[in-house]
């Protein structure tokens, strides 16, 4: 899964995250890191992710997690199909 936000592209593979600096056109040093170290509360693999306003929506299996980028925390966890309604 991957998402673009503020000139960075985040790549999620298993429980790891890589961050690519689009302006410099290179991976940022120190990556990969555990997803939970950058996004506390996201303790699972990420099947899909996208950004809506200042929130990343992480989808994992039957659940989604709304992570507020300003508050730097999970603000909602629910069943994935509820988000689609």
C-alpha positions as CSV (number, residue, x, y, z in Angstrom):
1,X,0.0,0.0,0.0
2,X,1.2,3.5,-0.6
3,X,-0.1,7.1,0.0
4,X,1.2,10.6,-0.9
5,X,1.1,13.4,1.6
6,X,3.0,16.7,1.8
7,X,5.7,15.9,-0.8
8,X,6.3,12.4,0.8
9,X,5.2,9.0,-0.4
10,X,4.7,6.4,2.3
11,X,5.1,2.7,1.4
12,X,3.6,0.1,3.7
13,X,4.8,-3.5,3.4
14,X,3.9,-6.0,6.2
15,X,4.6,-4.2,9.4
16,X,7.2,-1.9,7.9
17,X,7.1,1.7,6.4
18,X,9.4,3.4,4.0
19,X,9.2,7.1,3.3
20,X,10.2,8.6,0.0
21,X,11.0,12.3,-0.4
22,X,9.5,13.2,-3.8
23,X,11.3,16.5,-3.9
24,X,14.8,14.9,-3.4
25,X,13.8,11.8,-5.3
26,X,15.2,9.4,-2.7
27,X,14.2,7.3,0.2
28,X,14.7,9.0,3.5
29,X,17.5,7.8,5.8
30,X,16.6,5.5,8.7
31,X,13.9,3.6,6.9
32,X,12.3,1.1,6.9
33,X,10.8,1.5,10.4
34,X,8.0,-0.3,12.2
35,X,4.6,1.2,11.2
36,X,3.6,1.5,14.8
37,X,6.7,3.7,15.5
38,X,5.5,6.3,13.1
39,X,1.7,5.7,13.4
40,X,1.0,4.6,17.0
41,X,-2.0,2.4,17.2
42,X,-1.5,0.9,13.7
43,X,-0.2,-2.5,14.9
44,X,-1.2,-4.6,12.0
45,X,-0.4,-5.0,8.3
46,X,-1.8,-2.4,6.0
47,X,-3.8,-3.7,3.0
48,X,-4.7,-0.2,1.7
49,X,-4.3,3.4,2.8
50,X,-5.5,6.8,1.6
51,X,-5.5,10.3,2.9
52,X,-8.7,12.4,3.5
53,X,-8.0,15.9,4.8
54,X,-5.6,15.4,7.7
55,X,-6.5,11.8,8.3
56,X,-4.9,8.6,6.9
57,X,-7.4,5.8,6.6
58,X,-5.7,2.5,7.0
59,X,-7.5,-0.7,5.9
60,X,-6.5,-4.0,7.3
61,X,-8.6,-7.1,6.8
62,X,-12.2,-6.4,7.9
63,X,-11.3,-3.1,9.8
64,X,-10.2,0.4,9.1
65,X,-8.3,2.8,11.3
66,X,-8.6,6.6,11.0
67,X,-5.3,8.2,12.1
68,X,-5.4,11.9,12.6
69,X,-2.1,13.4,11.4
70,X,-2.4,16.5,13.5
71,X,-3.3,14.8,16.8
72,X,-0.9,11.9,15.8
73,X,-3.3,9.2,17.1
74,X,-6.0,6.8,16.0
75,X,-9.4,8.6,16.3
76,X,-11.6,5.8,15.0
77,X,-11.7,2.0,14.4
78,X,-14.6,0.4,12.6
79,X,-15.5,-2.3,10.1
80,X,-14.3,-1.6,6.6
81,X,-17.7,-2.0,5.0
82,X,-19.2,0.7,7.2
83,X,-16.9,3.2,5.7
84,X,-18.2,2.4,2.2
85,X,-21.9,3.1,3.2
